[in-house]
């Protein structure tokens, strides 16, 4: 059994993928070839945004978004400690400082209530864990929300808070692309959206890749410049600092046929998640993931929460012993990581994130998972 089954997907799309790759090899435009331009247009249409700027990875997408808004040294950016390091890493890369806000235990996403409380506390000069990072609310420039495990963060509340405090909202939709809130697609839920095409993502290429979504013409032009070393009219006229941030043409060629079946695969992921949830409904040892009304998760992962870390170990060992692949995302929250120890946080400063990190584990999730396999997994968990 595969945790993520890319082989079945390739078998389905082999003819189109192979043909597209050979077209690139024939025309030889390996950088910014026609497939890249076509993909950007189709992705923008899919997300419902005016612009899509493809790039070399989801991490670069976040870095480029921060750069496009001029966020850098001396600035502070709010984000969650319960995510992959790339989210906060991007903040540090541009010279800014991450200010962590704890998550909602129901969704695993950053808590809008706690964001608002932190901003109000900093505005009133209250001595809290946040004053370790920032004592001047005007230094806070942005919020990076994360669509964790495929479920979009609460964009409606986050955007309202951001507007009240004049903050930019960057949606990290690396796991959420394909999801939506009230019909609005992930990637379009904030001022700017970033996603990843890492192979394990719901929409993945065969290497590294990413994309950025915006409705702002000026920001789109800045991003196009940033991804090619800050070029102006040509590559030898540089108007700003940038990076090598382009998506390879071959990766665009792989993504084009995958995008054609993406909605179908997202629907198949819904079916897999529903079967898991139905079969685990009466298992007391685990809590199944919640999806609020109006939300569609891309189900990048199907993540359960065990009663405690001991229960998690027992369940995971039992599954592994029966040849079921399982994984933990993310066992060490960012405020407990050595790389961020200079921020001065204590392990218990974000207790919800720390608690979740000890209890969550993810089951196989992909569109080609068979009903009998889902039932086998659930039976193994339920009979412990």
Buried (B, 14 or more C-beta within 10 A) or exposed (E): EEBBBBEBBBEBBEEBBBEBBEBBEEEEEEEBBBBBEBBBEBBBEBBBBEBBBBBBBBBBBBBBBBBBBEBBEEBBBBBBBBBBBBBBBBBBBBEBBBBBBBBBBEBBBBBBEBBBBBBBBBEEEEEEBBEBBBEEBEBBBBBBBBBBBBBBBBBBBBBEBBEEBEBBBBBBBBBBBBBBBEEBBBBBBBBBBBBBBBBEBBBBBBBBBBBBBBBBEEBBEBBBBBBBBBBEEEEEEBEBEBBEBBBBBBBBBBBBBBBEBBEEBBEBBBBBBEBBBEBBEEBEBBBBBBBEEEBBBBBBBBBBBBEEEEBBEEBBEBBEEEEBBBBBBBEBBBBBBEEBEEBEBEEEBBEBBBBBBBBBBBBBBBBBBEEEBBEBBBEBBBEE
